[in-house]
Amino acid sequence: MPEGDTVWQTARRLHTALAGHVLTRSDLRVPKYATADLTGRTVLDVTPRGKHLLTRIEGGLTLHSHLRMDGSWKVYAPGERWSGGPGHQIRVILGTADRTAVGYRLPVLDLLRTTDEERAVGHLGPDLLGPDWDPDKALANLLGDPARPLGEALLDQRNLAGVGNIYKSELCFLLRATPWLPIGDLTAEHAARLPALAKKLLEANRDRPVRSTTGRRDQNLYVYGRAPRPCLRCRTSIRTANQGDGSRERPTYWCPTCQQGPAPHPRPSPHP
């Protein structure tokens, strides 16, 4: 699932391509909106909200989309070959005289009144990359259920918006806690650091083509995707397991030496 920094970059690309321009092509390939026609309207802006995208359009309309696991938006110049996937995976096309934005495999696509945006994103907690960021509220949200595993609390977008599986694993490593540690068992020092650390990581990566949490040239991530390679700190083999209720893949990575707290039995990990 794309993380908040990826969604922020997508919004910036769409905003640069579409904002201030009149739509000359509009094709919403969702049965509910099959007859909707946005041509002739000007795109006002494209704004990220956590992992959600809000494309605001003249006339008080907002096209709300969410990438989830496999969705993507691509922007093409006139005559450029579309390469985001086969045609049957296209869910929306928004075109201007200069650019065409194509949404592939979007599991969420809604056209709503701009005044009703809260219906789509009102449940979200403070946005790590947004103007509503409030570290105190984010921390209070996270600690609202002290028995909840740290990793699950971080992924709950109602607590704070923007953390996905990668940042979940990396944040837990930096806090020296396993993702299964009840969040209420974090030391006061580490709990106080958590919101600012999450924001620092996402802000540092929102303008980077390749995400990095380590600051090293030889290795971009501390634990995510690295099982069973050695930990960058202690050389213990990184472990991996799924976290959550099993309804979806939630690959989680941790170092059993550097990170303290409970952990499940690791699953077998293929060598990279």
Disulfide bonds with the S-S distance in Angstrom:
none
